[in-house]
Amino acid sequence: MAVSNITRNLRDGELVIKDSGLAGSLTVLLDEGDLTWTQRQNTIEVKDRGSIAAGHTRRGDEESVTISFTAKWTQLLGTAIDAADPLQLYEMLMFHNDAGLGSTSAPGEQKTLTFEFSIIDPAGVASEKVTFEKVYRESLTMSECDDTNLIAFSGRAFQTAPTVSRI
């Protein structure tokens, strides 16, 4: 197996958001390169009358992965105005009515998308893809800024860890 010792940075990554296949996918352009995710493991500490020495630990409830990123935006609506315009990030993350998006979760469940984060190895030997399934939005914050307006996404992937694979 090939190993690369070159560190990765924001220039090596690309985030693609996919729906169930109806509208396709959207490569997040103008992103800030600040994608973060957190995998948590809950532990139950069972103590004996408050003492750790006589106690033990047990596995706690599973937690879904938290995920967030920020991107600059040029416009919020594309396909909602004209079918010839490209789908915009805001439309996709909000499942805007006129965007024709299909959720990746079952009917009746919270609407979700798939996030695929590809990290290209500059040495060309160990590129990877991190896949987050059933990502749902917890918050979407639009902010006006001096240089550029921003969209900040925060959500969860309904899984305990993303799938990491070589590409």
ZIPE-V675643 format. One record per run of one state. SS is the DSSP state (h for helix, s for strand, l for the rest). FROM is the first residue (numbers start at 1). TO is the last residue. If there is no record, write none. Layout:
# ZIPE-V675643
ss->[SS:SS]
from->[FROM:FROM]
to->[TO:TO]
This chain:
# ZIPE-V675643
ss->[l:h:s:l:s:l:s:l:s:l:s:l:s:l:s:l:h:l:h:l:s:l:s:l:s:l:s:l]
from->[1:10:13:19:25:28:31:32:36:39:41:49:51:63:65:73:89:95:97:100:113:120:128:144:150:158:163:167]
to->[9:12:18:24:27:30:31:35:38:40:48:50:62:64:72:88:94:96:99:112:119:127:143:149:157:162:166:167]
